[in-house]
């Protein structure tokens, strides 16, 4: 079996909340904490971003994503919050002409997802008027940190999740019928699909 490296310097960077978890944050951290391990991390992260930029073209959104955005465009204020670099997010959303439906695209350089949600919603919307759509436990955690509702995109069942959102869930949300049993059932289904042990801990 593969044993992941200990990477103590990288773990220290991740644990240090003074630095955003982005290329800019890593570069700033390296200026005050020089270490060969961080040089390796820098080469890896910039290499991954470069490879993604070269490879990811012509990958359309899942079916029902565009239809959902179009339907909600004049009914909701929508933003993108992601741990993906802003450059990649913007490129992908603009390539498929869906960036026009959202007010802001917030990538990793702009802070954590929970902070994005707080800045966008606090004092503007009641918690049951905020819905975060996501495909990871961290997305649900960010929603919960802001008392927002959460719509899960189920791993391995993304197309069905987006179809259900378009045909059913978004209408329940707009009607004020999403919170409670409906949301709880969706989250229970989502949690059953998550591995008990994440792949990086195996």
C-alpha positions as a Markdown table, in Angstrom:
| # | Residue | x | y | z |
|---|---|---|---|---|
| 1 | Unk | 0.0 | 0.0 | 0.0 |
| 2 | Unk | 1.0 | 3.6 | -0.6 |
| 3 | Unk | 2.1 | 5.5 | 2.5 |
| 4 | Unk | 1.5 | 9.3 | 2.1 |
| 5 | Unk | 4.4 | 11.5 | 3.1 |
| 6 | Unk | 4.3 | 13.1 | 6.5 |
| 7 | Unk | 4.8 | 16.6 | 5.0 |
| 8 | Unk | 5.0 | 18.5 | 8.4 |
| 9 | Unk | 5.8 | 21.9 | 6.7 |
| 10 | Unk | 2.8 | 21.6 | 4.5 |
| 11 | Unk | 0.6 | 20.6 | 7.4 |
| 12 | Unk | 1.8 | 23.7 | 9.3 |
| 13 | Unk | 0.9 | 25.9 | 6.4 |
| 14 | Unk | -2.6 | 24.3 | 6.2 |
| 15 | Unk | -3.1 | 24.8 | 9.9 |
| 16 | Unk | -2.0 | 28.5 | 9.8 |
| 17 | Unk | -5.2 | 30.5 | 9.4 |
| 18 | Unk | -3.2 | 33.7 | 8.7 |
| 19 | Unk | -2.5 | 32.5 | 5.2 |
| 20 | Unk | -5.2 | 31.7 | 2.6 |
| 21 | Unk | -5.0 | 28.2 | 1.1 |
| 22 | Unk | -4.1 | 29.3 | -2.4 |
| 23 | Unk | -1.0 | 29.8 | -4.5 |
| 24 | Unk | -0.7 | 33.4 | -3.3 |
| 25 | Unk | -1.1 | 32.2 | 0.3 |
| 26 | Unk | 1.5 | 29.5 | -0.1 |
| 27 | Unk | 3.9 | 32.0 | -1.7 |
| 28 | Unk | 3.5 | 34.5 | 1.1 |
| 29 | Unk | 4.0 | 31.7 | 3.7 |
| 30 | Unk | 7.1 | 30.5 | 1.9 |
| 31 | Unk | 8.6 | 34.0 | 2.2 |
| 32 | Unk | 8.6 | 33.7 | 6.0 |
| 33 | Unk | 9.0 | 30.0 | 6.3 |
| 34 | Unk | 11.6 | 28.9 | 3.6 |
| 35 | Unk | 11.8 | 25.1 | 3.4 |
| 36 | Unk | 12.6 | 22.6 | 0.6 |
| 37 | Unk | 9.4 | 20.8 | 1.3 |
| 38 | Unk | 7.4 | 23.9 | 0.6 |
| 39 | Unk | 9.4 | 24.4 | -2.7 |
| 40 | Unk | 8.3 | 20.9 | -3.7 |
| 41 | Unk | 4.7 | 21.8 | -2.8 |
| 42 | Unk | 4.9 | 25.0 | -4.9 |
| 43 | Unk | 6.2 | 23.1 | -7.9 |
| 44 | Unk | 3.4 | 20.5 | -7.5 |
| 45 | Unk | 0.5 | 23.0 | -7.1 |
| 46 | Unk | 1.6 | 25.2 | -10.0 |
| 47 | Unk | 2.2 | 22.2 | -12.1 |
| 48 | Unk | -1.3 | 20.8 | -11.3 |
| 49 | Unk | -2.9 | 24.2 | -12.1 |
| 50 | Unk | -1.0 | 24.4 | -15.4 |
| 51 | Unk | -1.9 | 20.9 | -16.4 |
| 52 | Unk | -5.6 | 21.5 | -15.6 |
| 53 | Unk | -5.5 | 24.7 | -17.7 |
| 54 | Unk | -4.1 | 22.7 | -20.6 |
| 55 | Unk | -6.5 | 19.7 | -20.3 |
| 56 | Unk | -9.9 | 21.0 | -19.2 |
| 57 | Unk | -11.6 | 22.4 | -22.2 |
| 58 | Unk | -14.9 | 21.6 | -23.7 |
| 59 | Unk | -16.2 | 19.9 | -20.6 |
| 60 | Unk | -19.8 | 21.1 | -20.4 |
| 61 | Unk | -21.8 | 21.5 | -17.1 |
| 62 | Unk | -24.0 | 18.5 | -16.1 |
| 63 | Unk | -27.4 | 18.4 | -17.8 |
| 64 | Unk | -29.9 | 20.7 | -16.0 |
| 65 | Unk | -27.2 | 23.0 | -14.6 |
| 66 | Unk | -27.7 | 25.6 | -17.3 |
| 67 | Unk | -31.5 | 25.2 | -17.2 |
| 68 | Unk | -31.5 | 25.7 | -13.4 |
| 69 | Unk | -29.3 | 28.8 | -13.7 |
| 70 | Unk | -31.5 | 30.3 | -16.4 |
| 71 | Unk | -34.7 | 29.6 | -14.4 |
| 72 | Unk | -33.3 | 31.2 | -11.3 |
| 73 | Unk | -31.6 | 34.1 | -12.9 |
| 74 | Unk | -34.4 | 36.6 | -12.1 |
| 75 | Unk | -35.5 | 34.9 | -8.9 |
| 76 | Unk | -32.3 | 34.5 | -6.9 |
| 77 | Unk | -28.9 | 36.1 | -6.3 |
| 78 | Unk | -26.4 | 33.4 | -7.2 |
| 79 | Unk | -22.7 | 33.2 | -6.5 |
| 80 | Unk | -20.0 | 30.6 | -7.0 |
| 81 | Unk | -17.9 | 29.6 | -4.0 |
| 82 | Unk | -15.1 | 27.2 | -4.6 |
| 83 | Unk | -11.7 | 26.0 | -3.5 |
| 84 | Unk | -10.6 | 25.9 | -7.2 |
| 85 | Unk | -8.3 | 28.8 | -8.3 |
| 86 | Unk | -10.3 | 31.8 | -9.6 |
| 87 | Unk | -8.6 | 31.7 | -13.0 |
| 88 | Unk | -9.8 | 28.2 | -13.7 |
| 89 | Unk | -13.3 | 28.9 | -12.4 |
| 90 | Unk | -13.7 | 32.0 | -14.4 |
| 91 | Unk | -12.3 | 30.3 | -17.6 |
| 92 | Unk | -14.6 | 27.3 | -17.2 |
| 93 | Unk | -17.8 | 29.3 | -16.4 |
| 94 | Unk | -17.1 | 31.8 | -19.2 |
| 95 | Unk | -16.3 | 29.1 | -21.7 |
| 96 | Unk | -19.8 | 27.7 | -21.3 |
| 97 | Unk | -21.5 | 31.1 | -21.1 |
| 98 | Unk | -22.9 | 30.5 | -17.6 |
| 99 | Unk | -20.8 | 33.2 | -15.7 |
| 100 | Unk | -23.5 | 35.7 | -16.7 |
| 101 | Unk | -26.0 | 34.1 | -14.3 |
| 102 | Unk | -23.9 | 34.7 | -11.2 |
| 103 | Unk | -23.1 | 37.9 | -9.3 |
| 104 | Unk | -19.7 | 36.8 | -8.1 |
| 105 | Unk | -17.2 | 33.9 | -8.7 |
| 106 | Unk | -15.2 | 33.4 | -5.6 |
| 107 | Unk | -12.2 | 31.1 | -5.9 |
| 108 | Unk | -9.7 | 29.8 | -3.3 |
| 109 | Unk | -7.8 | 33.2 | -3.3 |
| 110 | Unk | -10.8 | 34.9 | -1.7 |
| 111 | Unk | -10.9 | 32.8 | 1.4 |
| 112 | Unk | -12.9 | 29.8 | 2.8 |
| 113 | Unk | -16.3 | 28.8 | 1.5 |
| 114 | Unk | -18.0 | 29.6 | 4.9 |
| 115 | Unk | -16.6 | 33.1 | 4.8 |
| 116 | Unk | -17.8 | 33.6 | 1.2 |
| 117 | Unk | -21.3 | 32.6 | 2.3 |
| 118 | Unk | -21.2 | 34.9 | 5.3 |
| 119 | Unk | -20.0 | 37.9 | 3.3 |
| 120 | Unk | -22.7 | 37.4 | 0.6 |
| 121 | Unk | -25.6 | 36.7 | 2.9 |
| 122 | Unk | -25.3 | 38.0 | 6.5 |
| 123 | Unk | -27.8 | 40.7 | 7.1 |
| 124 | Unk | -29.3 | 40.4 | 3.6 |
| 125 | Unk | -31.2 | 37.1 | 3.7 |
| 126 | Unk | -32.9 | 35.0 | 6.3 |
| 127 | Unk | -31.0 | 31.7 | 6.7 |
| 128 | Unk | -33.9 | 29.7 | 5.2 |
| 129 | Unk | -33.6 | 31.9 | 2.1 |
| 130 | Unk | -30.0 | 30.8 | 1.5 |
| 131 | Unk | -29.2 | 27.5 | -0.3 |
| 132 | Unk | -25.8 | 26.1 | -0.9 |
| 133 | Unk | -25.4 | 23.5 | -3.6 |
| 134 | Unk | -22.4 | 21.3 | -3.2 |
| 135 | Unk | -20.9 | 17.9 | -3.7 |
| 136 | Unk | -18.6 | 17.5 | -0.7 |
| 137 | Unk | -18.9 | 17.4 | 3.1 |
| 138 | Unk | -17.0 | 20.7 | 3.3 |
| 139 | Unk | -19.8 | 22.4 | 1.3 |
| 140 | Unk | -22.4 | 21.2 | 3.8 |
| 141 | Unk | -20.2 | 22.3 | 6.6 |
| 142 | Unk | -19.9 | 25.8 | 5.1 |
| 143 | Unk | -23.7 | 26.0 | 4.8 |
| 144 | Unk | -24.2 | 24.8 | 8.4 |
| 145 | Unk | -21.7 | 27.4 | 9.6 |
| 146 | Unk | -24.0 | 30.1 | 8.2 |
| 147 | Unk | -27.3 | 28.3 | 9.2 |
| 148 | Unk | -28.0 | 28.0 | 5.4 |
| 149 | Unk | -29.8 | 25.2 | 3.7 |
| 150 | Unk | -27.8 | 22.6 | 1.7 |
| 151 | Unk | -28.6 | 20.8 | -1.5 |
| 152 | Unk | -26.3 | 17.8 | -2.1 |
| 153 | Unk | -25.0 | 16.8 | -5.5 |
| 154 | Unk | -24.5 | 13.1 | -4.9 |
| 155 | Unk | -21.1 | 11.6 | -5.8 |
| 156 | Unk | -21.5 | 9.2 | -8.8 |
| 157 | Unk | -25.1 | 10.5 | -9.3 |
| 158 | Unk | -24.5 | 14.0 | -10.4 |
| 159 | Unk | -26.8 | 14.0 | -13.4 |
| 160 | Unk | -29.7 | 12.6 | -11.3 |
| 161 | Unk | -29.0 | 15.2 | -8.6 |
| 162 | Unk | -29.1 | 18.1 | -11.0 |
| 163 | Unk | -32.3 | 16.7 | -12.6 |
| 164 | Unk | -33.9 | 16.5 | -9.2 |
| 165 | Unk | -32.8 | 20.0 | -8.4 |
| 166 | Unk | -34.2 | 21.4 | -11.6 |
| 167 | Unk | -37.5 | 19.5 | -11.5 |
| 168 | Unk | -38.2 | 19.5 | -7.8 |
| 169 | Unk | -35.8 | 20.9 | -5.2 |
| 170 | Unk | -35.4 | 24.5 | -6.5 |
| 171 | Unk | -39.2 | 24.9 | -6.7 |
| 172 | Unk | -39.5 | 23.7 | -3.0 |
| 173 | Unk | -36.8 | 26.2 | -2.1 |
| 174 | Unk | -38.5 | 29.1 | -3.8 |
| 175 | Unk | -41.8 | 28.1 | -2.2 |
| 176 | Unk | -40.3 | 28.0 | 1.3 |
| 177 | Unk | -40.8 | 24.2 | 1.5 |
| 178 | Unk | -37.2 | 23.0 | 1.4 |
| 179 | Unk | -36.2 | 23.1 | 5.0 |
| 180 | Unk | -37.0 | 20.3 | 7.4 |
| 181 | Unk | -37.9 | 16.7 | 6.3 |
| 182 | Unk | -37.2 | 17.3 | 2.6 |
| 183 | Unk | -33.7 | 18.6 | 3.2 |
| 184 | Unk | -33.0 | 16.0 | 5.9 |
| 185 | Unk | -33.9 | 13.1 | 3.5 |
| 186 | Unk | -31.6 | 14.5 | 0.8 |
| 187 | Unk | -28.7 | 14.9 | 3.2 |
| 188 | Unk | -29.2 | 11.3 | 4.6 |
| 189 | Unk | -29.0 | 10.0 | 1.1 |
| 190 | Unk | -25.9 | 12.1 | 0.4 |
| 191 | Unk | -24.1 | 10.9 | 3.6 |
| 192 | Unk | -24.8 | 7.2 | 2.7 |
| 193 | Unk | -22.9 | 7.7 | -0.6 |
| 194 | Unk | -19.8 | 9.1 | 1.1 |
| 195 | Unk | -17.0 | 6.7 | 1.9 |
| 196 | Unk | -16.6 | 6.0 | 5.6 |
| 197 | Unk | -12.8 | 6.4 | 5.2 |
| 198 | Unk | -11.7 | 9.1 | 2.7 |
| 199 | Unk | -9.4 | 7.8 | 0.0 |
| 200 | Unk | -6.4 | 9.9 | 1.4 |
| 201 | Unk | -6.8 | 8.2 | 4.8 |
| 202 | Unk | -6.7 | 4.6 | 3.4 |
